Amino acid sequence: MAQYAVLIFEQMTPGWPNDISPEGMQARIELPERIAEQGGRIVAGIAWDEPGTATTIRGDLVTDGPFIETKEALAGAFVLEARDLDHALALAKLAANVHGTVEVRPLIGFEIVEAS
């Protein structure tokens, strides 16, 4: 099966992530099972801290905080195994309980060569 990155962008509130409703938190907890029921699999997942904790590097310039001006910030991501892009999109819609955007990107596999 092919792998896809599912990037979750949410509107960040001053109390995020502590202001996520109990229903929203339960939906996040149940997501891997719901995806498995549809024939997919979450391979890995991660959540980011609030955007204010970010440090941005652009060339030689290093700045505190996110550099992008947007109301939605990258909140987390997971790697999904699906039959094809259409299947990945259908599975990613299960994560659409967020107050923002879900982006799906095919992953390109490559071999990591360790230095000797």
N, C-alpha and C positions, 0 to 999 in steps of 0.2 A: 504494500500500500504506500501511497505517496505521503509526504509530510508537508504540513502547512503551518505557518506561524499565524496565530490569531492574536492580534494586538487590540487591547481594550483601552479606549480613551474615554475618560469620564469627566464630567464637570466637577471640579474640585470645590468643595465648600470649606469654610473655616474649620469645621469639625470632622472633615474626612480623615480616616475611614470610620471613625467612631459613630458617625451619624447614619451609617447604612442601616436600613430597617431590618428587623428580625427576618422578615420574609425575603428580603434581598440577600441577606447572609445565608439563609437556608438554601436559596436557589443556587448560590455559588458553591455551597458544600455538595449539593446533589448533582452538579453539572457533569462530573466524570461518569457517574452512573447513567445519567440520561443520554450522554453521548454514546456510551457502550451499548445501550439498548438499541441505538440506531445504527450499530455496526461500525462505529469509529472508536478511537482510543486516544486519550490524552497521554502523551509521552512524558511531558514535563510542564511545569507551570511555575510562575513567579509573580509576586506582587511588588510594586515599587512603593517607596516611601513618598511622602508628599513632594510636589515639585520644588518647594522652597529649599529642600535639602540637596538639590542638584548642583553640580559644578559643570560648566560648559567649556569645552575647548574648541576654538575655531582658529586653526593655524597655530600661531604662537600666543594668541590671546586666551587667557584663562579667566573666566568670570564666575562669581557666585550666582547661583540660581539658574533657572531655566532661561534660555535665550529667546525662545519662541514666545510670541505674544498670542495667546489663545485662551479661550475659556475652558477648553478641554485639554487635559494632560494625560500622558501615557500612565495608566494606573497598573497595568499588568499585562501578562502575555502567557500563552501556553502553546505548546507544540502538539499538533493534532495529526493523527494518521487517518486518512480517508481514502476511499477508492479513487476519487478524482476530484476536480475542483467543484463540480456541482454538489457532490456529497459533502465536501468540506464546507461549502457555503450553507448548506442545510443544517449541518451540525453547529456551525458558528452562530446561526440564528438562535440556538438554544441559550447562548450567552448574552442575548440581546436584552436582558433584564437590567442592564446598566443604563445610567442616564447619560448616554453619549453615543459613541460610535464604535463599531467593531470592524476591524480591517483584517482581511485574510490575504496572506501572501504565500505562494509556493516556496518551499525551501529548496535550495540547490545543494546537493550533497558534495562534499569533497573530503579527501583524506588529509588528516593532519600528520605531518612528518615531524618527528621529534628531532631536535638538534643532537648531534653526537659529540 
